[in-house]
Amino acid sequence: MPIMASTLYRDMLNFTRNQFTSIVLLALLAALISVALGHALSPSSDQLVILSADSGDMADTSSMSLQELVQQMTPEQQKVLLKASAAGTFAGLVGNVILAGALLTMIRLVSDRQPVSVLRAIGLSAPLLPRLLLLVFITTLLVQLGLILIVIPGILVAIALSLAPVIAASDNLGVFKSMRLSSKLAFANLRLITPAVLVWLLAKATVLLLAAQFTQVSSLVAAVLLNGLSNIISALLLIYLYRLYMLLRQA
């Protein structure tokens, strides 16, 4: 019997409704960890002043590309910018890994009819987190490179590796074996995976646009809330993909 997308969406919504409070708490906790870590690792206010120093001597930056803008900076400014970028990237990566590991553990516990809480799910997912960290890092890097180059390769990579975290968590497989199996299953089930991944990418892009509008309003609170919203979107995709993988294993 073929797997129907409507069945997957219905299962996803049912699980989300039954575990809504836990999912929202997990999304906000992962967002808080990400924002706090990013704030702790970011350059200090004294260092950030360097970025705006000597800006009057720079040419008009409105028509510059990012590469040209960076080339106009002094070595000290480039160093601060690199540190700020690395802090944000690492903090986001850690938040995503905690979200994925805890959520996948939570789904497994609920499926086994075991008692579950957000903190218990995070604790039980701890052995999985190092593997997920490497997996999410590689996946994010490949998707970002693909999106920067021609967009389409990035979307294809996102589709191909979408099942990898679920496979790594469910079957306790290594990073590269999970990626290979994910690619095989994803391209064999494009009609079920492509729409979900495309909606996820569009929703994440919308959240980024919202973030740009709230940079001046309660920045830390807005950052946690917007990160939490982004995490809820990712959680919905993970629930959908987990259900899909379980059905594919039974087929």
C-alpha positions in Angstrom: 0.0 0.0 0.0 1.5 3.3 -1.1 2.3 6.0 1.6 0.0 9.0 1.2 1.2 12.5 2.0 -2.2 13.2 3.6 -1.6 10.4 6.1 1.8 11.8 7.0 0.5 15.4 7.5 -2.4 14.0 9.6 0.0 12.0 11.8 2.3 15.0 12.2 -0.6 17.3 13.2 -1.9 14.7 15.7 1.5 14.3 17.4 2.0 18.0 17.4 -1.4 18.6 19.0 -0.9 15.9 21.7 2.6 17.1 22.5 2.2 20.8 21.8 3.3 22.1 25.1 6.5 20.0 25.2 7.4 20.9 21.6 7.0 24.7 22.3 9.0 24.4 25.5 11.7 22.5 23.7 11.8 25.0 20.9 12.1 27.9 23.2 14.7 26.2 25.4 16.8 25.4 22.4 16.4 29.0 21.2 17.4 30.4 24.6 20.5 28.2 24.7 21.4 29.3 21.2 20.9 33.0 21.9 22.7 32.9 25.2 25.6 31.0 23.7 25.8 33.4 20.8 25.8 36.4 23.2 28.5 34.8 25.3 30.8 34.0 22.4 30.2 37.3 20.5 32.8 40.1 20.5 32.4 42.5 23.4 30.9 46.0 22.9 34.4 47.5 22.9 35.4 45.1 20.1 32.2 45.8 18.1 33.0 49.5 18.1 36.0 48.6 15.9 33.5 47.6 13.1 32.2 51.2 12.9 35.6 52.8 13.4 36.9 54.8 10.4 33.6 54.2 8.6 33.8 57.8 7.4 36.9 57.0 5.4 35.2 54.2 3.5 33.6 54.6 0.2 29.8 54.4 -0.1 28.9 50.8 0.8 25.4 50.8 -0.6 26.5 49.4 -4.0 29.2 47.1 -2.6 29.0 43.3 -2.6 29.8 41.5 0.7 33.2 40.5 -0.6 34.1 44.1 -1.5 32.8 45.4 1.8 35.0 42.9 3.7 38.0 43.9 1.6 37.5 47.6 2.6 37.8 46.6 6.3 41.0 46.8 8.3 42.5 43.5 9.6 41.1 44.3 13.1 37.6 44.8 11.7 37.8 41.6 9.7 38.9 39.7 12.8 35.9 41.0 14.8 33.5 40.3 12.0 34.9 36.7 11.7 34.5 36.2 15.4 30.9 37.5 15.4 30.0 35.3 12.4 31.6 32.2 13.9 29.8 32.8 17.3 26.5 33.1 15.6 27.0 30.0 13.4 28.2 27.8 16.3 25.4 29.0 18.6 22.8 28.2 15.9 24.3 24.9 15.2 24.2 23.9 18.9 20.6 25.0 19.2 19.6 23.0 16.2 21.4 19.9 17.4 19.8 20.1 20.9 16.4 20.5 19.2 16.8 17.6 16.8 18.3 15.2 19.4 15.7 15.9 22.1 12.8 15.9 19.7 13.7 12.6 18.1 14.2 11.1 21.5 10.9 12.5 22.6 9.1 11.0 19.6 10.7 7.6 20.3 9.6 7.7 24.0 6.0 8.7 23.1 5.9 5.9 20.5 7.0 3.5 23.2 4.4 4.9 25.6 7.0 6.0 28.1 6.8 9.1 30.3 8.5 12.1 28.6 9.5 15.6 29.6 11.7 18.1 27.8 14.5 17.8 30.3 14.4 14.0 30.2 14.4 14.0 26.4 17.5 16.3 26.4 19.2 14.1 28.9 18.6 10.9 27.1 19.6 12.4 23.8 23.1 13.3 25.2 24.9 10.3 23.7 23.4 11.1 20.3 24.4 14.8 20.3 28.1 14.6 19.2 27.1 12.5 16.1 24.2 14.8 15.3 26.5 17.8 15.7 28.8 16.5 13.0 25.9 15.5 10.8 24.1 18.9 11.1 27.3 20.8 10.5 28.1 18.9 7.3 24.5 19.1 6.1 24.3 22.9 6.9 27.6 23.5 5.1 26.6 21.6 2.0 23.1 23.2 1.8 24.5 26.7 2.4 27.2 26.3 -0.3 24.6 25.0 -2.7 22.2 27.9 -2.0 25.0 30.4 -2.5 26.1 28.9 -5.8 22.9 28.4 -7.8 20.1 27.8 -5.2 18.9 24.6 -6.9 21.9 22.5 -5.7 21.2 23.6 -2.1 17.6 22.6 -2.3 18.6 19.2 -3.7 21.1 18.7 -1.0 18.5 19.7 1.7 16.1 17.1 0.2 18.7 14.4 -0.1 19.9 14.7 3.5 16.6 15.5 5.1 16.2 12.0 6.6 19.8 11.7 7.8 19.1 12.9 11.4 16.1 10.6 11.8 18.1 7.7 10.5 21.1 8.4 12.7 18.9 8.7 15.8 16.5 5.8 15.0 19.0 3.2 13.8 22.1 4.4 15.6 24.1 4.6 12.4 27.2 6.7 11.6 27.1 10.1 10.0 28.1 9.1 6.5 26.1 5.9 6.4 23.0 7.9 7.5 23.7 10.5 4.8 24.0 7.8 2.1 20.8 6.0 3.2 19.0 9.3 3.4 19.9 10.2 -0.2 18.8 6.8 -1.5 15.4 7.0 0.3 14.9 10.7 -0.4 15.3 10.4 -4.1 13.1 7.3 -4.2 10.3 9.3 -2.4 10.6 12.8 -3.9 6.9 13.3 -4.0 6.6 12.9 -0.2 9.7 14.8 0.8 10.1 17.7 -1.7 6.9 19.6 -0.8 7.7 19.4 3.0 11.3 20.5 2.5 10.3 23.4 0.2 7.7 24.6 2.7 10.3 24.4 5.5 12.8 26.4 3.5 10.2 29.1 2.6 9.0 29.3 6.2 12.6 29.6 7.5 13.3 32.4 5.0 10.1 34.2 6.2 11.4 34.0 9.8 14.7 35.5 8.7 12.8 38.4 7.0 10.9 38.9 10.2 14.1 38.9 12.2 15.4 41.8 10.1 12.4 43.9 11.0 12.8 43.4 14.8 16.5 44.1 15.2 15.9 47.3 17.1 13.1 46.1 19.4 14.1 44.2 22.5 16.8 42.4 20.6 17.4 39.5 23.0 13.7 38.8 23.6 13.0 39.1 19.9 15.9 36.8 19.1 14.6 34.1 21.5 11.1 34.3 20.2 12.1 34.3 16.5 14.5 31.4 17.1 11.8 29.6 18.9 9.4 30.1 16.0 12.1 28.8 13.6 12.6 25.8 15.9 8.9 25.0 15.9 9.0 25.0 12.1 12.0 22.6 12.1 10.3 20.4 14.7 7.2 20.0 12.4 9.5 18.9 9.6 11.3 16.4 11.8 8.0 14.9 13.1 6.9 14.5 9.5 10.2 12.9 8.4 10.3 10.6 11.4 6.8 9.3 10.6 7.8 8.9 6.9 10.9 6.9 7.8 9.0 4.6 10.2 6.5 3.8 7.4 9.4 3.2 4.9 11.0 0.8 7.3 7.8 -1.2 7.5 7.3 -1.3 3.8 
